[in-house]
């Protein structure tokens, strides 16, 4: 005959299970609620962006797309960029964090200039620690926009061309929040302290 488990053991186990479930769910959801930081819009950032853009464009509008090969939000932006028609008077550059031959091939086939970076390079050269992140530079090579692509986390409505058109029309676009993934180890640790993702 088996021994009966005391009720306090069952109750205690249930409390521990509920507590752990709450911690795990909160950790997994934090990335969905947290707005990621955009870099300081300073001289260093503008110089770094001009250097990237000047290799293929002059006196034209340019977009620099900071995308992370391991980020689902970046994957949605990749699909949008490579499947939507791009304006003829636009120079598109992808700063790809983490090598991915398939993404690099698709970007090249779609006419994008691609530069592959490690997370440390992205942070040291551009001050960027999260992705996906959109930069728009005007024909004068001045930074006109730095922010997100969508109004909500993992949104399908990627608004880079609407932002660009607003700037071309002389209107101030709505700065969208930056939702996505941490690229730097420090930000990844904040977003996922238990290493669950």
N, C-alpha and C positions, 0 to 999 in steps of 0.2 A: 504494500500500500504506500503510495507516494505521500510525502509531507506536504501539508497545505502551506502555500506562500502567504505570509502575513499581509494584511491589507496595507499597512504602512509602507511596505516594500513596493507594492504595486503602485500606490499613490506617489511615492517618492520617484519611482522610475518614470511615471507619467509626467511629473513636474519637470524632471531633467530632460525628457524627450521634447516636451513643448518648448522649454527654454532653448535647447539646441536648435530646434526647427526654426524658432523665431530669429536667432542669430544668423543662421544660414540664409534664410529668406531675405532678411534685411541686407545682408552683405551682397547677395545676388541682385537685389533691386536698387542698391545705391547708385550703380552706374546708370540706371534709367532715370533717376531723379536729379542727379548732380550735373550742373552746368560746368563744363570744363573751362579752364583759363585760356584766354587769348593772350598772345605775347604783347609786350610793351611796344607801342608804335613809336619807335625811336629811330635815330639816325642809323644805328647799326642794322636794324631790320631792313630799313629802306635800301641801304647799300647792298645788303645780301640779296634782296629781291631784284634790284636793278642788275646785279651781276648775272643772275640766273636768266633774266628776261632778255638782257642785251645781246645774248648769244644768238638770238633768232628774230629779234623784233626791234624796230626803231620807229618812232612817231606813230605808234598804233596802240590800241588797247591791248592789255595782256592780263591773263588770269594765271595764278599759280595755285595749284591744287595740292595741298599736303594730305597725302593719303597713306594709310597704314595697311600693309598686306594682310595682317592678322585681325583686322577690325571689320565686323559685319556692316557697321554704318558706312565705312569706307567702300565696302563692296557694292553697296547700293549706289553710291556716288560714281564708282567706276562704271557700273552698268549704264547709268544715265549719260555720263560723258561720252562713252564709246558708242552709244546707240542713238544719240540725238544729233541732229545737224548743228554744226558749229558755224558762227558767223564768219564770213570771208575776211573781215578786217580785224580778226582776233588772233592773238598769239597765245596758245595754251601750253602751259608747262606743268608737268606732274613731278612733284618731289615725292618719290616712293620710299617709304620707310620699310626696309626689309625686302630683299630681292625676291622676285617672283617672275620667272621667265614668261609665264602665260600673260600676266598683266602687262609686262613690258612689251610683249609682242602685240597685244591688242592696242596699247597706247600708241605704239609706233605706226601701226596700220591705220589708226584713226587720225594721224597727223600731229600727235602730241610730242613735244620734246620731253624726255624722261631723264631724271637724275635719281639714281638709287643712293639712299643714305642709310647709315646706321642711326639708331636713336640718339646716341651721343653727339654725332655730327649735326643732327637737326637742332638739338638744343644749343650746342656751342656756336653754330653759325647763324641761326635764325632766332634763337630764344623760344623755340616752339617745343611743347611737351605733350601735345594732344592732337588728335586727328579724328575726323576729317576737318580741314580748315581751308577756307577760301580767302585768297588775297586778290584784289583787283587793282591794277595799276593803270593810270591814264596815259595818253600819248606823250605826256611830259615826264613819264616814268615816276610820277608821284603816287604814293599809296593812297587809294581812295576808299578801300573797304578791306576790313579784316574781321572775319566772323564765320558763322556757321552757314549751312546750306538749307536747312529745313527748320520748320517752326516747332517740330517736336522730335523726340528721340526715335530713331529708325524710321523717320517719315519717308514716304515714297515721293513726295512732291519736292524735288530738288530745284531750288530757285536761283541757281547761279546766273542764268541768262536773264531772268527778270531783274536781278540786282544790277547786272551789267547794263541793261537797257535803261533803268532808272538813272544810273550815273551818266550815261551818254545823253540823256534828255535833260541833264542838269538838275535832276531831283535827288534828294537825299534818300537812299534806300533804308528800309527798316533793317537795323542790325539784328541778325538772327542769332539766337543762342548757339553755343558750340556744344553739341551733343556728340558723343562718340566714345573713343577709347584713349586711355592714357598711353603715351608712347614712352615716356621716361620711367625708369624703375621706381622712382620716388612716387610719382602719381599713380602708377599701377598698384603700389603698396597701399596707398590711401584708398583707392577705389575697391581693392580686393585684398583686404588684410589677411584673409585666411587662405588665399591662393586657390580659390575654388574655380576660377574661370580659366 
